[in-house]
Amino acid sequence: MAELILTDEEKVAALWSDLDDAAIGKLVKKNIATISTAAEQADRIVIQAAALLICCWAHECNATDVKFELGGVTQAGRDFGDWAVVATKTRQGE
C-alpha cells in the first residue's frame, strides 16, 4: 500500500487541490484501503447480527431449529436463486 508522507507545506495546505498529484494519489489509495477494510468488517457485523436475531427469535419461540426459505433472491438486479437459512440449537443454555 502507498504510504502518505506529507511535507510541512502540504500539511498546512488549505485545499486538497493544493497538493501535488503524487500526494493526492497516495491519499486516495490510503483512503480506499481504509474504506475497503471498514466495509468488510461491517459486512461481518451485519451477518453476525442477523444470525443472532434469528437464534434469539427461535429461543423466544421455544424452537430448537428454524428454517427460512427465500425464493427468488435478488440484489441490485442480480438473480441469486432460491435459498434456505437454517439455525439449529447445539447446546442448552441456562
C-alpha positions as CSV (number, residue, x, y, z in Angstrom):
1,M,0.0,0.0,0.0
2,A,1.2,3.5,-0.7
3,E,2.5,5.4,2.3
4,L,1.3,9.0,2.6
5,I,4.2,11.3,3.7
6,L,3.4,15.0,3.6
7,T,5.8,17.8,3.7
8,D,5.2,20.6,6.3
9,E,3.9,22.8,3.4
10,E,1.4,20.1,2.3
11,K,0.2,19.5,5.9
12,V,-0.9,23.1,6.2
13,A,-2.4,23.4,2.6
14,A,-5.8,25.0,2.8
15,L,-7.2,22.8,0.0
16,W,-6.6,19.3,-1.1
17,S,-6.2,20.6,-4.6
18,D,-3.1,22.4,-3.4
19,L,-1.3,19.0,-3.0
20,D,0.7,17.6,-5.9
21,D,-0.7,14.7,-7.9
22,A,1.5,12.1,-6.3
23,A,0.4,13.1,-2.8
24,I,-3.3,13.1,-3.8
25,G,-2.8,9.7,-5.4
26,K,-1.3,8.3,-2.2
27,L,-4.0,9.8,-0.1
28,V,-6.7,8.3,-2.4
29,K,-5.1,4.9,-2.3
30,K,-4.8,5.0,1.5
31,N,-8.4,6.0,1.9
32,I,-9.6,3.3,-0.5
33,A,-7.8,0.7,1.6
34,T,-9.3,2.1,4.8
35,I,-12.8,2.1,3.3
36,S,-12.5,-1.4,1.9
37,T,-11.4,-2.7,5.3
38,A,-14.2,-1.0,7.1
39,A,-16.7,-2.3,4.6
40,E,-15.5,-5.9,5.1
41,Q,-15.8,-5.5,8.9
42,A,-19.3,-4.0,8.6
43,D,-20.4,-6.9,6.4
44,R,-19.3,-9.4,9.0
45,I,-21.0,-7.4,11.8
46,V,-24.3,-7.4,9.8
47,I,-24.2,-11.1,9.1
48,Q,-23.5,-11.9,12.8
49,A,-26.3,-9.6,13.9
50,A,-28.7,-11.3,11.5
51,A,-27.7,-14.7,12.8
52,L,-28.0,-13.5,16.4
53,L,-31.5,-12.2,15.8
54,I,-32.6,-15.5,14.2
55,C,-31.2,-17.5,17.1
56,C,-32.8,-15.3,19.8
57,W,-36.1,-15.3,18.0
58,A,-36.1,-19.1,17.8
59,H,-35.3,-19.3,21.5
60,E,-38.2,-17.0,22.3
61,C,-40.5,-19.3,20.3
62,N,-39.1,-22.3,22.2
63,A,-37.8,-23.8,19.0
64,T,-34.7,-25.9,18.7
65,D,-34.3,-25.2,15.0
66,V,-35.8,-22.9,12.4
67,K,-35.7,-22.8,8.6
68,F,-36.5,-19.8,6.4
69,E,-36.9,-20.4,2.7
70,L,-36.3,-17.5,0.5
71,G,-37.3,-17.8,-3.2
72,G,-36.1,-15.7,-6.0
73,V,-33.4,-13.8,-4.0
74,T,-32.1,-10.8,-6.0
75,Q,-29.9,-7.9,-5.2
76,A,-29.2,-4.9,-7.4
77,G,-30.9,-6.7,-10.3
78,R,-28.7,-9.9,-9.9
79,D,-30.5,-13.2,-9.5
80,F,-29.0,-15.2,-6.6
81,G,-31.6,-18.1,-6.8
82,D,-33.5,-19.8,-4.0
83,W,-32.1,-20.2,-0.5
84,A,-32.8,-21.8,2.8
85,V,-31.4,-20.3,6.0
86,V,-31.3,-22.8,8.9
87,A,-30.4,-22.3,12.5
88,T,-30.1,-25.3,14.9
89,K,-29.6,-25.1,18.7
90,T,-26.5,-27.1,19.6
91,R,-26.2,-26.6,23.3
92,Q,-28.7,-25.9,26.1
93,G,-28.4,-22.5,27.7
94,E,-29.3,-21.6,31.3
